[in-house]
Amino acid sequence: MIQTLKRAVLLTVMLWVILGLGFPLVMVGLGQLIFPWQANGSVVALGGRPVAARHVGQYFGNRLQYFWGRPSDTVSVATGKPQPYNAFNSAPSNYGPTNALLVKDVKARILRYLQTTPGLKASQIPLSLVESSGSGLDPDITVQSALIQVPRVAKYTGLSQASLRRLVTSQVLGPELGVFGPKRINVVLLNVALDQLRHH
């Protein structure tokens, strides 16, 4: 009985050391060795100051002079109230396609685009700009989703639409690993480039 208990304790300690300490340390070491930038959060710096993470979206929807990303339905952990792009509480709304709240949200988002973007028609708005992402943290939008926002950004920044279209084109990323998904634009990187264009 005592021998069995000792073996069980020894086995538990060994597994804890191997799987609880050894394996995570090896993975962290490999991450730092092979993918150091990604392993350290893919930090985007501006003027030597960290301003964002490459793979986590940010909320720009309260500022008309920036390009907006996908809607985010994340909420505050403390209050339960909407807090877009809250990385501490990544989640979708889980509303089904016939849910009245989803329909209301989509209509409100369409209306906001129509009210803020000169010359825009509802039929031109991609679904991804009015439907929230599964994580609530999606950093990317389609090229078309960025281009339809050019008139609004031009209006509120004073930049020409031609220069903004060139900026959007310069920020196009290819499919993941060259194969998966469509061409896309990282909204954080696009807005960082926009700030640089405005202030230089």
Residue pairs with C-beta under 8 A, 6 or more apart in sequence:
28 39
31 38
31 39
32 39
32 40
37 43
38 55
41 53
42 53
42 54
42 55
43 50
43 52
43 53
43 54
44 50
44 51
44 52
44 53
44 54
44 188
44 189
44 192
45 51
46 192
46 195
46 196
51 192
52 58
52 188
52 192
53 188
54 139
54 186
54 188
54 189
55 139
56 85
56 87
56 137
56 139
56 188
57 69
57 70
57 72
57 85
57 137
57 138
57 139
57 140
57 187
57 188
58 69
58 85
58 139
58 187
58 188
58 191
59 69
59 72
59 84
59 85
60 66
60 67
60 68
60 69
60 187
60 191
61 68
61 69
61 71
61 84
64 116
64 152
64 153
64 155
64 156
65 153
65 156
65 157
66 153
66 191
66 194
67 141
67 146
67 149
67 153
67 187
67 190
67 191
67 194
68 129
68 149
68 187
69 85
69 138
69 139
69 140
69 141
69 187
70 128
70 129
70 131
70 132
70 133
70 138
70 141
71 84
71 105
71 109
71 129
71 130
71 131
71 132
71 133
72 84
72 85
72 86
72 132
72 133
72 136
72 137
72 138
73 82
73 84
73 91
73 92
73 93
73 105
73 132
73 136
74 82
74 83
74 84
74 85
74 86
74 89
74 90
74 91
74 136
74 137
75 81
75 82
75 83
75 86
75 89
75 91
76 82
76 83
76 86
76 89
77 86
77 88
77 89
83 89
84 136
85 136
85 137
86 136
87 137
89 136
90 135
90 136
90 137
91 135
91 136
92 132
92 133
92 134
92 135
92 136
93 101
93 102
93 105
93 132
95 101
95 102
95 105
96 102
105 130
105 132
106 130
106 131
109 129
109 130
110 122
110 125
110 130
113 120
113 125
113 129
113 130
113 148
114 120
114 121
114 122
116 152
117 148
117 149
117 151
117 152
118 151
118 152
118 155
119 151
120 148
120 151
120 152
124 148
125 148
126 142
126 144
126 145
126 148
128 141
128 142
128 145
129 141
129 145
129 148
139 186
139 187
139 188
140 173
140 184
140 185
140 186
140 187
141 184
141 185
141 187
142 182
142 183
142 184
142 185
143 168
143 172
143 183
143 184
143 185
145 185
146 168
146 171
146 185
146 187
146 190
147 165
147 168
150 161
150 164
150 165
150 168
151 161
153 159
153 164
153 194
154 160
154 161
154 164
157 164
157 194
157 198
159 197
159 198
163 197
164 194
167 190
167 193
167 194
167 197
168 185
168 190
170 193
171 185
171 186
171 189
171 190
171 193
172 183
172 184
172 185
173 183
173 184
173 185
173 186
174 183
175 181
175 182
175 183
175 184
